[in-house]
Amino acid sequence: MNGDSDPDLAVGADAFTDESVEREVAVVGGGAVGATAAYDLARAGADVTLYDRDGIASGASGRAAGVCYDAYADPLDAEIASDAIERFRTLSGDDTFPFVECPYVWLAQDGDERADAIRDQVTRMQEHGVVALEMDADALADRFDSIRTDDVEAAGIAGAAGYTDPARYTAALAAGANGAGAELEAETPVAIRTDPPRVVPEGGDEREVDAVLVTAGAHTKQVLADAGVEIPMKPYRVQALVADCDLEEPTCFDATAGFYVRPHPDGILAGDGTELREVDPDRYDRKANDEFAEDLLERVQHRLPDVDPELERAWAGLCTSTPDGDPLVGEIEDGVYVATGFQGHGFMRAPAVGERIAMEVLGGDGIDAFDPTRFDGGETFEVTEGMQLGDERER
């Protein structure tokens, strides 16, 4: 897509259109959050350079599931997710990326104590304005004839949901940033320095800037560590697949069986395969485990008995975990900003998080609950899965 002619991307950053902002910003990491932030910063008039060591959407964003919903029981999470959904809708189009409206269902099977968690979540969602309904097995069967419901104890359904192509979204926002004046420096590894903030492109000269924003996904920890800044974040491995079959709706998360599935242009996209241990983002196995696809497709077939999925491809990607399950978003050193640790929910919130971190870089308020300075950086913690139900707020 030509970034100089992107009328569909001329909306969505209204907070930045009132006046030009003279500020030089380096964004390190060309995934969904980095591309969105670069787009919003450039639209505001900032002098932006977006760096990536490989290419746009070459990391976690290019391997993401593309599931989008606002079904969060916590008001802040719901607000951010709702804003993200609205921007997905607004920015999508034939010349940018698709956004397909599709209801999101999450369920627990008979005998699973998480059924009570679903009921509680739906009540809390309704209290802060999320359009969500609780359903029993009969109601779920009446609404979705594709889902097996005879073993379902409780389910929730959220209407503000859909799915998209993460790589196309990221490429569209990067192109939009370029069209707004940002420089795109793909295949350009950079180191950062602090006090004052600087970037050092590999083989190039050190460059001082007003702000550095590190959105390098699983590599963010190492990028910051090389500059002497420690963060408590651990990358972990997840797996997904695409199978050929027919499914129009819904997107479904079976909490008891531990998987999600959504419609896909080639049939379905499904995932779980989470490995709860830290991995090296440069050395992890990008291929799915040998037994992964067969096991997952059996569970999908149980929940969607009328589909007959045939495996097309399977892969592994990375998510990032923090001690409290909330991301690290904001200023961590003078002029140095970070956005990482999204527990597998980074892409679906990228349109809103990218906008908010851009606002903070330009002098606006940050997200207090995500302030990265709430930690010292050396915390010991276990990797936890992002897609789960429990007493804590659903992420």
Rosetta blueprint (number, residue, H / E / L):
1 M L
2 N L
3 G L
4 D L
5 S L
6 D L
7 P H
8 D H
9 L H
10 A L
11 V L
12 G L
13 A L
14 D H
15 A H
16 F H
17 T L
18 D L
19 E L
20 S L
21 V L
22 E L
23 R L
24 E E
25 V E
26 A E
27 V E
28 V E
29 G L
30 G L
31 G L
32 A H
33 V H
34 G H
35 A H
36 T H
37 A H
38 A H
39 Y H
40 D H
41 L H
42 A H
43 R H
44 A L
45 G L
46 A L
47 D E
48 V E
49 T E
50 L E
51 Y E
52 D L
53 R L
54 D L
55 G L
56 I L
57 A L
58 S L
59 G L
60 A H
61 S H
62 G H
63 R H
64 A L
65 A L
66 G L
67 V E
68 C E
69 Y E
70 D L
71 A L
72 Y L
73 A L
74 D L
75 P H
76 L H
77 D H
78 A H
79 E H
80 I H
81 A H
82 S H
83 D H
84 A H
85 I H
86 E H
87 R H
88 F H
89 R H
90 T H
91 L H
92 S L
93 G L
94 D L
95 D L
96 T L
97 F L
98 P L
99 F E
100 V E
101 E E
102 C L
103 P L
104 Y E
105 V E
106 W E
107 L E
108 A E
109 Q E
110 D L
111 G L
112 D L
113 E L
114 R H
115 A H
116 D H
117 A H
118 I H
119 R H
120 D H
121 Q H
122 V H
123 T H
124 R H
125 M H
126 Q H
127 E H
128 H L
129 G L
130 V L
131 V L
132 A E
133 L E
134 E E
135 M E
136 D L
137 A H
138 D H
139 A H
140 L H
141 A H
142 D H
143 R H
144 F L
145 D L
146 S L
147 I L
148 R L
149 T L
150 D L
151 D L
152 V E
153 E E
154 A E
155 A E
156 G E
157 I E
158 A E
159 G L
160 A L
161 A E
162 G E
163 Y E
164 T E
165 D L
166 P H
167 A H
168 R H
169 Y H
170 T H
171 A H
172 A H
173 L H
174 A H
175 A H
176 G H
177 A H
178 N H
179 G H
180 A L
181 G L
182 A L
183 E E
184 L E
185 E E
186 A L
187 E L
188 T L
189 P L
190 V E
191 A E
192 I E
193 R E
194 T L
195 D L
196 P L
197 P L
198 R E
199 V E
200 V E
201 P E
202 E L
203 G L
204 G L
205 D L
206 E L
207 R E
208 E E
209 V L
210 D L
211 A E
212 V E
213 L E
214 V E
215 T L
216 A L
217 G H
218 A H
219 H H
220 T H
221 K H
222 Q H
223 V H
224 L H
225 A H
226 D L
227 A L
228 G L
229 V L
230 E L
231 I L
232 P L
233 M L
234 K E
235 P E
236 Y E
237 R E
238 V E
239 Q E
240 A E
241 L E
242 V E
243 A E
244 D E
245 C L
246 D L
247 L L
248 E L
249 E L
250 P L
251 T E
252 C E
253 F E
254 D E
255 A L
256 T L
257 A L
258 G L
259 F E
260 Y E
261 V E
262 R E
263 P E
264 H E
265 P L
266 D L
267 G E
268 I E
269 L E
270 A E
271 G E
272 D E
273 G E
274 T E
275 E E
276 L E
277 R E
278 E E
279 V L
280 D L
281 P L
282 D L
283 R L
284 Y L
285 D L
286 R L
287 K L
288 A L
289 N L
290 D L
291 E L
292 F H
293 A H
294 E H
295 D H
296 L H
297 L H
298 E H
299 R H
300 V H
301 Q H
302 H H
303 R H
304 L L
305 P L
306 D L
307 V L
308 D L
309 P L
310 E E
311 L E
312 E E
313 R E
314 A E
315 W E
316 A E
317 G E
318 L E
319 C E
320 T E
321 S E
322 T L
323 P L
324 D L
325 G L
326 D L
327 P L
328 L E
329 V E
330 G E
331 E E
332 I E
333 E E
334 D L
335 G L
336 V E
337 Y E
338 V E
339 A E
340 T E
341 G L
342 F L
343 Q L
344 G L
345 H L
346 G H
347 F H
348 M H
349 R H
350 A H
351 P H
352 A H
353 V H
354 G H
355 E H
356 R H
357 I H
358 A H
359 M H
360 E H
361 V H
362 L L
363 G L
364 G L
365 D L
366 G L
367 I L
368 D H
369 A H
370 F H
371 D L
372 P H
373 T H
374 R H
375 F L
376 D L
377 G L
378 G L
379 E L
380 T L
381 F L
382 E L
383 V L
384 T L
385 E L
386 G L
387 M L
388 Q L
389 L L
390 G L
391 D L
392 E L
393 R L
394 E L
395 R L
